[in-house]
Amino acid sequence: MGAKQRDSSRVDIESLIKVDPGLASLPEVYYEFRRAVQGPDLDFERVERIILKDTSLTVRLLKIVNSAFYSFPSKIETISHAIGVIGTEQLSYLVLSTSVMDKFRGIPDDVLNMNSFWQHSIACGLVSKKLAEYKGEQSSEKYFIFGMLHDIGRLVMCMNIPKRNCEILIRSNSDNRAVHLIEAEELEFDHGQLGGALLRKWNLPEVYQEVVEFHHNPSHAILFPVEVAHCHLADIIANTLKLGCSGESENIPELNEHAWAMARPPQEISMEVINDEVAAIFEDTAAVFLPQ
């Protein structure tokens, strides 16, 4: 799926999503998987059969569950074993993340370095997951997915208005201001709002929609302010760590004080601790998530 030369002086969110029919939905395997795990009679064998139909998905899921992301003591060799160990909810997060990554293959390197983009997303996800763990969150894997999805609107811009996207990045550097502020002025929306609209189109849960839409404007979050705050803080920390780049300039977005109050780690957890813990598993996690 390559970038399209569809730049114009006036664009809107709906037109950017509609221009490419391939953006209308995620791969069918994701929706089939979700229907299977959300049904009244959960059948593990049916779930396994759905995943096994996609060979590349199967291989990547097994790589992930055997990586430092989980650090299980013994090797997990089958999808049924993975389901039994991590459960369908956590497996659904992994299916979603790999499905989204596959959706945006093909954006040219001269528009966006996709390897670096996903490295930043993975770093943001790992930081978000760590912040949740420090707060005692039992389902911290979903916070990882927030990081994986947060900049997805930028991919839509790179696909459909690559020239405008480049001009916005250049102006961000020359004005010494964060990219999302320039986007709002130039387009009357930012990549967070565009990403949130795309996730609504995909019929993903509202928590994903709100986290993505407001990760630069956490004070606007209504339903899931804590989750949005975690992603907002994680994005800033990930940018500071310089693990990958989502296409943004050197101008790191400003930290929202209200979000900091909700998402900040306990006092005994310093930024150095977060840096060390993320760095310890970043390379291995990136290696198993990134498409080969």
PyMOL commands that set and color helices and strands:
alter all, ss='L'
color gray80, all
select helices_A, chain A and resi 13-18+21-24+28-38+44-52+55-65+79-103+114-134+141-149+152-160+162-175+179-187+191-201+206-214+218-220+225-241+257-263+271-289
alter helices_A, ss='H'
color red, helices_A
deselect
rebuild
show_as cartoon
